[in-house]
Amino acid sequence: MPSLAPPQPKGLWQQLINQPYSPPPIRAHQLLFFGQYDQAEGAYHALLEKAPGDQAYIEGYLEAILRQGHPSDVARFETKLAAFNSKQQGTAKMVRLRAEALIAQGKRIDARLLLKTIVDAHPKLDKTAIDPEVRPWLAFCAEKLAELEVLGEASGAGGERRDELLAPARATISARRASAHTNDPAVRERAGALGP
């Protein structure tokens, strides 16, 4: 009778994709990551019933509601958010999600004021704490939301208007390429000395 070869050890990736079952918290995160928001909402809700104070479940639950993207979901997001205490509502992620809910309702000024609370809580994010030349190269919460607004408007605009909307970003990119912060003459000299 021929002897059977011993099973070969599986690599980590094979172990992961062949797992018949993921623990509920990991499964909830996976659903959220892969955009299955209605299923993720149900999974996080079940976890919240077991651990009502768990901030990761609260944030995931509300994010899943908000990401479904319908006006009724935004209203439902705000109703659910109101059920949690102020400390739970006050994390940086929750502030960003609340700002996104305001953006979805067209309340851009309110969203900017809300996001400012993150900067106020973390002074190092304020532009006064960063080199003025470098500051325009960086994007934090408020800037990212503003960029999304510009890109949304530019995607439906004609050529001339699109160029006008994108001109500030293009100028920032050009300034960065020419800046002394990103150009070391010694490096350029060494690179120029290299032969074919």
Phi, psi and chi 1 to 4 in degrees:
 res  aa     phi    psi   chi1   chi2   chi3   chi4
   1 MET       -  126.3 -176.0  173.1  179.4      -
   2 PRO   -68.1  141.4   23.8  -32.1      -      -
   3 SER   -78.7  141.8   61.0      -      -      -
   4 LEU   -80.0  137.4  -64.1  173.9      -      -
   5 ALA   -69.2  141.9      -      -      -      -
   6 PRO   -64.3  144.4   22.4  -31.7      -      -
   7 PRO   -61.9  137.5   22.1  -30.8      -      -
   8 GLN   -77.8  139.3  -64.4  -62.3  -48.0      -
   9 PRO   -64.3  137.7   21.6  -31.0      -      -
  10 LYS   -83.1  146.6  -67.7 -178.2  178.1  178.9
  11 GLY   -70.5  166.5      -      -      -      -
  12 LEU   -59.9  -42.9  177.1   60.2      -      -
  13 TRP   -61.3  -44.0  173.9 -114.6      -      -
  14 GLN   -62.5  -38.1  -71.9  175.2  -57.8      -
  15 GLN   -62.9  -40.7  -68.9  177.9   39.0      -
  16 LEU   -67.5  -47.1  -71.9  172.9      -      -
  17 ILE   -74.5  -20.0   62.1  175.0      -      -
  18 ASN   -94.5    0.6  -69.4  -28.2      -      -
  19 GLN   -64.0  125.0  -88.1 -170.0  -19.4      -
  20 PRO   -73.8  -16.4   27.5  -33.6      -      -
  21 TYR  -153.7  134.3  173.5   75.2      -      -
  22 SER  -107.6  141.7  -64.6      -      -      -
  23 PRO   -56.6  148.0  -21.8   31.7      -      -
  24 PRO   -50.5  -44.4  -28.9   36.5      -      -
  25 PRO   -61.9  -40.9  -22.4   34.6      -      -
  26 ILE   -66.7  -40.3  -65.9  175.7      -      -
  27 ARG   -61.3  -41.5  178.3   66.7  176.9  156.5
  28 ALA   -62.8  -44.2      -      -      -      -
  29 HIS   -62.6  -40.9  -73.8  -58.1      -      -
  30 GLN   -62.3  -44.1  -72.1  172.2  -25.7      -
  31 LEU   -60.9  -42.2  -70.3  165.8      -      -
  32 LEU   -65.5  -44.1 -169.2   60.3      -      -
  33 PHE   -61.4  -41.1  179.3   81.1      -      -
  34 PHE   -88.3   10.0  -73.0  111.7      -      -
  35 GLY    79.6   15.7      -      -      -      -
  36 GLN   -92.6   70.9  -64.6  167.3  -72.8      -
  37 TYR   -69.2  -36.4  -58.7  126.3      -      -
  38 ASP   -66.9  -40.5   53.5  -17.0      -      -
  39 GLN   -69.0  -38.7  -65.3  176.7   48.6      -
  40 ALA   -62.5  -40.3      -      -      -      -
  41 GLU   -58.9  -45.1 -178.4 -172.4  -16.2      -
  42 GLY   -63.5  -40.3      -      -      -      -
  43 ALA   -65.8  -44.6      -      -      -      -
  44 TYR   -67.1  -35.8  -82.3  108.7      -      -
  45 HIS   -61.4  -43.2  178.5   75.4      -      -
  46 ALA   -62.8  -38.9      -      -      -      -
  47 LEU   -69.1  -37.0  -67.8  169.3      -      -
  48 LEU   -63.9  -34.3  -91.7  179.0      -      -
  49 GLU   -64.1  -29.9  -70.8 -175.5  -25.4      -
  50 LYS   -85.4  -32.7  -64.4  177.4 -178.9  177.7
  51 ALA  -136.2   74.7      -      -      -      -
  52 PRO   -62.4  -17.6   19.4  -30.7      -      -
  53 GLY   -99.1    3.6      -      -      -      -
  54 ASP   -76.1  114.4 -166.9  -57.5      -      -
  55 GLN   -64.5  -36.5 -171.7   64.0   33.9      -
  56 ALA   -63.5  -37.6      -      -      -      -
  57 TYR   -70.4  -40.0  -62.1  164.1      -      -
  58 ILE   -60.5  -48.4  -68.0  170.3      -      -
  59 GLU   -64.7  -42.9  -68.7  169.8   -7.7      -
  60 GLY   -65.0  -40.2      -      -      -      -
  61 TYR   -61.2  -49.3  175.9   48.4      -      -
  62 LEU   -70.1  -36.5  -67.6  172.0      -      -
  63 GLU   -62.8  -41.2 -175.8  173.8   -1.2      -
  64 ALA   -61.8  -40.8      -      -      -      -
  65 ILE   -63.1  -48.6  -66.3  173.5      -      -
  66 LEU   -64.4  -38.7 -176.0   60.1      -      -
  67 ARG   -69.0  -14.9  -69.2  -73.8 -178.6  -94.2
  68 GLN   -69.8  -20.6  -69.7  175.1   71.7      -
  69 GLY    81.4    4.2      -      -      -      -
  70 HIS   -93.7  150.6  -54.8  -66.5      -      -
  71 PRO   -52.7  -37.9  -26.9   34.5      -      -
  72 SER   -65.6  -32.3   59.2      -      -      -
  73 ASP   -69.5  -37.1  -69.3  -39.6      -      -
  74 VAL   -63.8  -42.6  177.3      -      -      -
  75 ALA   -64.3  -39.6      -      -      -      -
  76 ARG   -66.7  -38.2 -164.1  155.2   51.9   91.6
  77 PHE   -56.2  -47.4  165.0   86.9      -      -
  78 GLU   -68.2  -35.3  -67.1  177.7  -24.9      -
  79 THR   -64.6  -45.1  -59.0      -      -      -
  80 LYS   -66.6  -41.0  -62.5  -67.7 -174.6 -176.3
  81 LEU   -58.2  -40.3  175.5   66.0      -      -
  82 ALA   -63.9  -19.8      -      -      -      -
  83 ALA   -77.1  -15.1      -      -      -      -
  84 PHE   -96.5  156.0  -60.2  111.5      -      -
  85 ASN   -74.9  168.6   64.2   47.0      -      -
  86 SER   -64.2  -33.6   57.2      -      -      -
  87 LYS   -65.6  -42.5 -177.0  177.9  179.3 -178.8
  88 GLN   -66.1  -35.2  -68.7  166.5  -29.2      -
  89 GLN   -74.6  -17.9  -65.4  176.3   25.1      -
  90 GLY   -92.4    3.7      -      -      -      -
  91 THR   -68.2  158.8   65.5      -      -      -
  92 ALA   -59.2  -40.7      -      -      -      -
  93 LYS   -64.8  -41.0 -176.9  173.7 -178.6 -179.7
  94 MET   -66.1  -37.2  -78.4  -49.2  -45.3      -
  95 VAL   -62.9  -41.4  171.5      -      -      -
  96 ARG   -64.8  -41.3  -71.5 -163.1  -65.3  -88.4
  97 LEU   -65.7  -40.4  -71.5  174.2      -      -
  98 ARG   -63.1  -39.2  -75.0  161.9   58.6 -157.9
  99 ALA   -64.0  -39.7      -      -      -      -
 100 GLU   -64.7  -36.1  -71.5  178.2   28.4      -
 101 ALA   -64.1  -39.6      -      -      -      -
 102 LEU   -66.4  -41.3  -70.6  168.2      -      -
 103 ILE   -59.7  -42.0  -71.3  -73.9      -      -
 104 ALA   -62.0  -24.7      -      -      -      -
 105 GLN   -95.7    5.8  -61.4  169.3   75.9      -
 106 GLY    79.7   12.0      -      -      -      -
 107 LYS   -95.4   68.7  -59.4  175.7 -177.3  176.7
 108 ARG   -67.7  -39.7  -68.0 -177.7  174.4   84.5
 109 ILE   -64.3  -43.2  -66.9  174.8      -      -
 110 ASP   -61.5  -39.2  -68.5  -20.6      -      -
 111 ALA   -63.5  -42.9      -      -      -      -
 112 ARG   -62.9  -42.9  -71.0  179.7 -173.6  -81.4
 113 LEU   -63.2  -38.4  -69.5  173.0      -      -
 114 LEU   -66.2  -44.6 -178.2   59.9      -      -
 115 LEU   -65.3  -26.5  -72.9  166.5      -      -
 116 LYS   -61.7  -25.2 -172.0  176.9 -179.1  -63.3
 117 THR   -64.3  -29.5   63.3      -      -      -
 118 ILE   -68.3  -43.4  -63.2  178.4      -      -
 119 VAL   -64.1  -40.7  175.1      -      -      -
 120 ASP   -63.5  -34.6  -69.2  -17.3      -      -
 121 ALA   -77.9  -21.4      -      -      -      -
 122 HIS  -129.3   81.7  -56.4  -81.8      -      -
 123 PRO   -55.3  -26.2  -22.2   31.4      -      -
 124 LYS   -64.5  -19.3  -71.7 -175.3  178.1 -179.7
 125 LEU   -79.2  -14.9  -62.3 -177.2      -      -
 126 ASP   -69.4  145.9 -173.0   21.5      -      -
 127 LYS   -63.1  -23.5   60.9 -176.1  178.7 -177.7
 128 THR   -70.9  -17.0   57.6      -      -      -
 129 ALA   -93.8    1.3      -      -      -      -
 130 ILE  -124.8  146.0  -59.9  173.4      -      -
 131 ASP   -48.3  123.7 -174.8  -37.3      -      -
 132 PRO   -56.0  -30.3  -22.7   31.9      -      -
 133 GLU   -72.9  -34.4 -175.2 -178.6   -4.9      -
 134 VAL   -82.2  -30.0  173.9      -      -      -
 135 ARG   -51.4  -44.2 -178.5   64.7 -178.0   79.7
 136 PRO   -66.1  -17.0  -19.8   31.7      -      -
 137 TRP   -77.0  -18.4  -55.3  -10.8      -      -
 138 LEU   -98.9  152.2  -52.2  176.5      -      -
 139 ALA  -133.4  117.8      -      -      -      -
 140 PHE  -104.4 -161.6  -60.8  107.8      -      -
 141 CYS   -56.3  -53.4  -59.1      -      -      -
 142 ALA   -62.4  -42.2      -      -      -      -
 143 GLU   -65.4  -39.0  -70.2   84.2   -7.1      -
 144 LYS   -64.2  -40.7  -73.3 -175.9 -177.6  -65.2
 145 LEU   -65.6  -39.5  -74.1  169.8      -      -
 146 ALA   -64.0  -39.9      -      -      -      -
 147 GLU   -62.5  -39.3  -73.4  169.5    0.0      -
 148 LEU   -63.4  -38.8  -71.7  172.8      -      -
 149 GLU   -61.8  -45.8  -69.9  177.7   40.9      -
 150 VAL   -63.7  -46.3  170.5      -      -      -
 151 LEU   -62.6  -37.9  -70.6  172.0      -      -
 152 GLY   -63.4  -43.7      -      -      -      -
 153 GLU   -69.3  -40.3 -173.3  176.5  -12.5      -
 154 ALA   -66.1  -32.3      -      -      -      -
 155 SER   -64.9  -25.7   66.1      -      -      -
 156 GLY  -107.4    8.7      -      -      -      -
 157 ALA   -97.1  159.8      -      -      -      -
 158 GLY   -74.4  173.8      -      -      -      -
 159 GLY   -56.0  -47.7      -      -      -      -
 160 GLU   -68.3  -45.2 -167.8  171.9  -43.9      -
 161 ARG   -65.7  -38.9  174.7   60.4  179.3  154.6
 162 ARG   -61.4  -44.5 -174.8  171.3   60.2 -114.3
 163 ASP   -61.1  -38.9  -71.5  -18.6      -      -
 164 GLU   -64.4  -41.5 -179.9 -174.2  -18.2      -
 165 LEU   -67.9  -37.5  -71.7  165.3      -      -
 166 LEU   -88.7   -8.5  -61.7  178.3      -      -
 167 ALA   -56.4  -45.6      -      -      -      -
 168 PRO   -59.8  -41.0  -24.1   34.7      -      -
 169 ALA   -66.2  -40.8      -      -      -      -
 170 ARG   -64.6  -37.8  -71.4  170.6  174.7  161.7
 171 ALA   -65.4  -39.8      -      -      -      -
 172 THR   -63.2  -42.1  -61.0      -      -      -
 173 ILE   -63.3  -43.7  -68.2  169.3      -      -
 174 SER   -62.9  -42.6  -63.5      -      -      -
 175 ALA   -63.6  -38.1      -      -      -      -
 176 ARG   -65.5  -41.7  179.6  175.3  177.2  173.6
 177 ARG   -62.8  -31.8  -74.4  174.8  178.3  158.6
 178 ALA   -93.3   -7.1      -      -      -      -
 179 SER   -69.3  148.0  170.5      -      -      -
 180 ALA   -66.4  -21.6      -      -      -      -
 181 HIS   -66.6  -28.4  -73.0  -69.6      -      -
 182 THR  -112.6    2.4   59.2      -      -      -
 183 ASN  -128.7  112.2  -70.1  -80.3      -      -
 184 ASP  -102.2  112.9 -173.8  -23.4      -      -
 185 PRO   -55.1  -34.4  -22.7   32.0      -      -
 186 ALA   -65.4  -39.4      -      -      -      -
 187 VAL   -65.3  -42.2  172.3      -      -      -
 188 ARG   -62.3  -39.3 -137.6  178.9  -68.6  171.8
 189 GLU   -65.9  -44.2 -175.5  179.2  -18.1      -
 190 ARG   -63.6  -40.4  -70.3 -162.9  -57.5  -87.4
 191 ALA   -64.8  -37.4      -      -      -      -
 192 GLY   -70.0  -23.6      -      -      -      -
 193 ALA   -81.5  -10.7      -      -      -      -
 194 LEU   -71.5  134.5  -64.8  173.6      -      -
 195 GLY   -89.1  174.5      -      -      -      -
 196 PRO   -68.5      -   20.2  -26.6      -      -
